[in-house]
Amino acid sequence: PMAPNESSVVVTHQPSAPSPGLVLFNSEEQSDIVFLVGEDEANIWRFPAHSFIVENASPIFKAIVDSTDRSSAAVDRQITKKINYCKPEIFRIILRHIYTAEISITSVPNALTLFTAGNQFLLNDLCRLCLTFLYDNCSVDNVLEMLSHFSQFSYLRPTFLDPDLQSFVGSGGGMGSPVHCNRQSSIQFADNCDNILNELITRCYYTLDRSAAVILMSDGFANLDHDLVVKILSRDTLDVPSEWVVFESIRRWSCQQCTRQCREMSGENMRAVLGKALYCPRYLTMSVDEFVRGPHASDLLSDGERQALLARLTGDTQVPMPVHLTGRKLDVRRRFVERPSLEGRLAAAADQPSSSMGLAADSVSANGAASNANVGSNAGIIAKKKSTSKKLLNGLGDLVICVIRLLD
């Protein structure tokens, strides 16, 4: 069984300058909008907020604020907005991040939940932090949880389904503009996060390939959905000592699915739940002994399939292969491809022959590189100082604005 999916690493992102949000977060002072958040009517949390802060967080929050009827705000002072597609505990973390730029990610499940919520609200920075945390903490223990989560992840693409703006729009707001704004923003959001997400998925599959013998026999694998099982077992790069491991993994998976569907664990029912996953093992790469003790002795394959496969393994070509078994990779061996480490790639680059332009050219190149390095280093220091000063001034400016608003 797999170890519990918890990470001991905590990622905390903090702002570099003071912010009005440090004072106004979760405060009724100057609050002009209230969020009532909860998926269950019996568990609704109330969050006072400030439109001049939340509207700058993302296009979604801007649509919420822009849809507010300001005339009613003048009477009631606070506008109430309901959000019924986010857990209140998660919304509080998001709201705190908007106000203070702080975020604490404590585990892989926590990062996945925050990433999903951050994507719903198009919070680009939050999603980047979550994806980076997941990349740094990808391991044998949690790779299936990540792949299962992202296998259902289609909302970073241009086919993004907008959140239910009915809960955003007040009597003074129209549906046309916010929807268009959110759809366009989702496309831009996809462009910003796609690279990190692709790198994460690549790392997940590499981790899976490298430890396939352990992962395929885990309880987590037995609980995956059918499409992801087929996608994993169709890979040519799984590092398994024998296809018996792959066959045993689908047998265990089919037993678990029969249990969950209240079906008898008969050969017929197990074949029914397996579908095309039954033909993912590369049966013709097994030894005769492995095939006889495994697939041939089970009820998963039909009599005709068992006879045809055993005949091929023993060299008998007279028995015809069933049509539905032709064209599959039943005789293609898997081969794990080791990815070179960063140190290995740097060493390989250093070992490449240099240009044959002579010692003088090499000397000039070296001197030029050193000079450029010094210039680049100095420029980097200056740019860093300017960036720090700019952040500090912006933070102080926001604080002054906040004080003026409070005095008014």
SELUM-815406 format. One record per residue (C-alpha): x, y, z; residue in three letters. Coordinates in steps of 0.02 Angstrom, whole numbers, padded with zeros to 5 digits, always signed. Last residue first. Layout:
<recs>
XYZALA/...
</recs>
This chain:
<recs>
-00646+03005+00248ASP/-00510+02963+00374LEU/-00520+02779+00327LEU/-00506+02819+00143ARG/-00355+02931+00175ILE/-00273+02793+00277VAL/-00301+02666+00137CYS/-00230+02784+00007ILE/-00076+02810+00116VAL/-00055+02621+00134LEU/-00068+02596-00053ASP/+00068+02726-00080GLY/+00178+02642+00051LEU/+00160+02477-00041GLY/+00197+02556-00209ASN/+00350+02644-00138LEU/+00415+02482-00061LEU/+00385+02384-00222LYS/+00475+02517-00324LYS/+00622+02520-00205SER/+00639+02331-00215THR/+00630+02334-00405SER/+00758+02474-00417LYS/+00877+02379-00303LYS/+00854+02220-00404LYS/+00883+02313-00567ALA/+01044+02388-00497ILE/+01105+02217-00438ILE/+01060+02137-00605GLY/+01147+02274-00702ALA/+01304+02247-00598ASN/+01297+02059-00631SER/+01263+02083-00816GLY/+01410+02203-00832VAL/+01523+02083-00739ASN/+01463+01935-00843ALA/+01483+02035-01003ASN/+01664+02072-00957SER/+01697+01891-00914ALA/+01617+01835-01077ALA/+01719+01960-01175GLY/+01879+01902-01092ASN/+01837+01721-01129ALA/+01790+01758-01309SER/+01948+01859-01336VAL/+02053+01718-01264SER/+01964+01587-01368ASP/+01989+01693-01524ALA/+02173+01708-01485ALA/+02188+01523-01450LEU/+02119+01473-01618GLY/+01947+01474-01702MET/+01914+01290-01676SER/+01748+01309-01580SER/+01733+01208-01421SER/+01706+01022-01412PRO/+01556+00967-01304GLN/+01607+00907-01131ASP/+01530+01058-01043ALA/+01360+01022-01119ALA/+01369+00842-01057ALA/+01415+00902-00883ALA/+01268+01023-00881LEU/+01150+00885-00937ARG/+01216+00767-00804GLY/+01199+00896-00666GLU/+01019+00927-00719LEU/+00984+00741-00713SER/+00971+00638-00870PRO/+00801+00559-00900ARG/+00802+00370-00898GLU/+00697+00292-01035VAL/+00601+00136-00980PHE/+00574+00010-01117ARG/+00413-00086-01144ARG/+00416-00240-01254ARG/+00302-00247-01404VAL/+00218-00417-01432ASP/+00041-00372-01378LEU/+00052-00198-01453LYS/-00119-00212-01536ARG/-00156-00224-01722GLY/-00234-00396-01707THR/-00318-00445-01544LEU/-00495-00400-01603HIS/-00474-00513-01754VAL/-00441-00668-01651PRO/-00270-00743-01690MET/-00278-00901-01796PRO/-00201-01061-01725VAL/-00076-01126-01853GLN/+00063-01011-01795THR/+00122-01126-01655ASP/+00281-01051-01583GLY/+00244-01086-01399THR/+00202-00903-01364LEU/+00092-00894-01519ARG/-00006-01049-01466ALA/-00028-00979-01290LEU/-00101-00819-01362LEU/-00224-00911-01475ALA/-00280-01033-01340GLN/-00305-00898-01207ARG/-00400-00785-01327GLU/-00515-00925-01384GLY/-00553-00977-01206ASP/-00595-00798-01156SER/-00473-00694-01054LEU/-00518-00635-00880LEU/-00555-00805-00806ASP/-00379-00834-00741SER/-00260-00980-00767ALA/-00208-00924-00941HIS/-00178-00745-00884PRO/-00061-00790-00739GLY/+00020-00961-00713ARG/+00012-01007-00897VAL/+00070-00835-00955PHE/+00215-00828-00834GLU/+00272-01005-00882ASP/+00262-00968-01068VAL/+00369-00813-01043SER/+00281-00648-01064MET/+00312-00531-01212THR/+00160-00600-01303LEU/+00043-00542-01165TYR/+00087-00357-01178ARG/-00041-00305-01047PRO/-00160-00169-01112CYS/-00287-00290-01185TYR/-00400-00303-01033LEU/-00399-00112-01020ALA/-00512-00114-01173LYS/-00663-00156-01067GLY/-00609-00191-00888LEU/-00781-00175-00809VAL/-00857-00304-00926ALA/-00709-00423-00915ARG/-00727-00424-00725MET/-00914-00456-00740ASN/-00889-00605-00856GLU/-00747-00678-00755GLY/-00852-00671-00598SER/-00822-00554-00453MET/-01008-00528-00416GLU/-01058-00348-00440ARG/-01096-00217-00308CYS/-01023-00078-00417GLN/-00885-00035-00292ARG/-00843-00219-00267THR/-00841-00252-00454CYS/-00727-00102-00476GLN/-00606-00166-00343GLN/-00598-00338-00424CYS/-00567-00258-00594SER/-00423-00155-00524TRP/-00342-00308-00445ARG/-00351-00402-00610ARG/-00289-00248-00703ILE/-00137-00235-00588SER/-00102-00422-00600GLU/-00091-00407-00789PHE/+00029-00261-00777VAL/+00140-00352-00652VAL/+00136-00510-00761TRP/+00202-00399-00899GLU/+00372-00424-00818SER/+00507-00324-00730PRO/+00406-00163-00751VAL/+00479+00008-00798ASP/+00334+00084-00894LEU/+00400+00170-01052THR/+00283+00103-01187ASP/+00130+00181-01104ARG/-00038+00097-01136SER/-00053+00048-00953LEU/-00061+00230-00898ILE/-00190+00286-01027LYS/-00298+00132-00997VAL/-00297+00161-00809VAL/-00336+00346-00836LEU/-00488+00303-00942ASP/-00554+00177-00816HIS/-00553+00287-00661ASP/-00421+00257-00528LEU/-00463+00161-00369ASN/-00352+00008-00398ALA/-00205+00124-00433PHE/-00219+00201-00260GLY/-00217+00030-00178ASP/-00043+00003-00248SER/+00013-00135-00366MET/+00032-00020-00516LEU/+00132+00104-00410ILE/+00266-00018-00355VAL/+00311-00094-00523ALA/+00284+00075-00608ALA/+00419+00164-00508SER/+00516+00244-00653ARG/+00365+00257-00767ASP/+00257+00341-00634LEU/+00393+00466-00588THR/+00413+00506-00773TYR/+00225+00522-00790TYR/+00216+00645-00646CYS/+00365+00745-00710ARG/+00284+00767-00879THR/+00121+00820-00795ILE/+00214+00951-00692LEU/+00306+01019-00843GLU/+00141+01032-00937ASN/+00062+01125-00791LEU/+00207+01248-00781ILE/+00195+01283-00967ASN/+00006+01296-00966ASP/-00003+01425-00828CYS/+00014+01591-00921ASN/-00064+01533-01085ASP/-00212+01459-00992ALA/-00240+01624-00900PHE/-00241+01716-01067GLN/-00377+01598-01127ILE/-00471+01616-00963SER/-00462+01805-00978SER/-00549+01800-01146GLN/-00688+01692-01074ARG/-00703+01801-00919ASN/-00718+01962-01018CYS/-00847+01889-01135HIS/-00950+01828-00988VAL/-00932+01993-00896PRO/-00987+02094-01051SER/-01142+01997-01098GLY/-01225+01959-00932MET/-01278+02135-00884GLY/-01264+02218-00715GLY/-01381+02337-00622GLY/-01498+02209-00547SER/-01352+02110-00481GLY/-01244+01986-00576VAL/-01123+01875-00482PHE/-01236+01730-00432SER/-01300+01718-00610GLN/-01118+01719-00665LEU/-01110+01530-00647ASP/-00926+01504-00679PRO/-00872+01511-00861ASP/-00834+01348-00947LEU/-00660+01355-01020PHE/-00652+01286-01198THR/-00498+01396-01221PRO/-00405+01273-01108ARG/-00369+01288-00923LEU/-00539+01211-00886TYR/-00496+01039-00953SER/-00431+00956-00795PHE/-00511+00786-00770GLN/-00346+00696-00797SER/-00271+00833-00687PHE/-00344+00765-00525HIS/-00310+00582-00564SER/-00133+00624-00617LEU/-00101+00719-00455MET/-00175+00583-00344GLU/-00077+00452-00441LEU/+00086+00547-00412VAL/+00059+00559-00224ASN/+00163+00422-00142ASP/+00284+00395-00286VAL/+00334+00578-00276SER/+00293+00753-00339CYS/+00341+00880-00206ASN/+00434+01010-00309ASP/+00310+01000-00452TYR/+00160+01012-00334LEU/+00233+01166-00249PHE/+00266+01248-00417THR/+00088+01211-00472LEU/+00018+01288-00313CYS/+00125+01445-00327LEU/+00076+01466-00509ARG/-00108+01445-00467CYS/-00098+01580-00334LEU/-00011+01700-00453ASP/-00143+01676-00589ASN/-00299+01698-00485LEU/-00428+01658-00619LEU/-00570+01637-00491PHE/-00607+01457-00537GLN/-00422+01427-00567ASN/-00380+01482-00390GLY/-00513+01362-00325ALA/-00437+01216-00419THR/-00261+01267-00369PHE/-00312+01284-00187LEU/-00384+01109-00185THR/-00233+01035-00273LEU/-00112+01125-00156ALA/-00205+01065+00000ASN/-00206+00886-00066PRO/-00017+00901-00097VAL/+00020+00970+00076SER/+00055+01128+00177THR/+00031+01274+00059ILE/+00032+01441+00152SER/-00015+01598+00056ILE/+00017+01781+00087GLU/-00020+01920-00038ALA/-00108+02013+00105THR/-00281+02056+00038TYR/-00295+01937-00109ILE/-00208+01796-00015HIS/-00325+01821+00133ARG/-00473+01810+00015LEU/-00406+01648-00058ILE/-00376+01571+00114ILE/-00552+01623+00168ARG/-00623+01551+00007PHE/-00544+01383+00048ILE/-00627+01372+00219GLU/-00791+01433+00144PRO/-00794+01291+00017LYS/-00823+01355-00159CYS/-00967+01332-00281TYR/-01105+01424-00185ASN/-01043+01602-00195ILE/-01177+01726-00140LYS/-01150+01913-00153LYS/-01216+02041-00028THR/-01196+02228-00059ILE/-01154+02337+00090GLN/-01200+02520+00116ARG/-01386+02476+00114ASP/-01443+02638+00035VAL/-01290+02690-00064ALA/-01260+02509-00110ALA/-01435+02501-00186SER/-01384+02639-00307SER/-01218+02554-00342ARG/-01300+02400-00417ASP/-01155+02279-00417THR/-01113+02190-00580SER/-00947+02282-00589ASP/-00895+02210-00420VAL/-00930+02030-00467ILE/-00855+02052-00640ALA/-00699+02125-00559LYS/-00691+01971-00447PHE/-00693+01859-00601ILE/-00570+01969-00697PRO/-00443+01947-00556SER/-00377+02028-00395ALA/-00406+02210-00441ASN/-00592+02204-00401GLU/-00552+02130-00230VAL/-00464+02285-00162ILE/-00576+02431-00215PHE/-00727+02320-00183SER/-00691+02297+00002HIS/-00739+02137+00091ALA/-00843+02068+00235PRO/-00846+01877+00234PHE/-00997+01778+00295ARG/-00990+01588+00304TRP/-01130+01471+00251ILE/-01137+01293+00318ASN/-01319+01235+00325ALA/-01352+01303+00151GLU/-01216+01187+00085ASP/-01092+01239-00048GLU/-01039+01389+00055GLY/-00995+01573+00040VAL/-01093+01729+00082LEU/-00981+01869+00020PHE/-01010+02046+00085VAL/-00974+02207-00009ILE/-00950+02388+00048ASP/-00830+02363+00194SER/-00760+02529+00256GLN/-00717+02446+00423GLU/-00804+02277+00434GLU/-00635+02191+00438SER/-00588+02018+00374ASN/-00433+02091+00291PHE/-00430+02281+00311LEU/-00266+02310+00402VAL/-00151+02188+00313LEU/-00251+02223+00156GLY/-00189+02401+00153PRO/-00019+02329+00105SER/+00156+02347+00178PRO/+00300+02294+00064ALA/+00387+02132+00011SER/+00229+02025+00015PRO/+00234+01848+00087GLN/+00230+01677+00004HIS/+00234+01528+00119THR/+00274+01354+00055VAL/+00268+01219+00189VAL/+00362+01057+00158VAL/+00314+00904+00262SER/+00208+00837+00121SER/+00063+00720+00150GLU/-00004+00581+00041ASN/-00009+00434+00159PRO/+00108+00293+00105ALA/+00052+00178-00033MET/+00000+00000+00000PRO/
</recs>
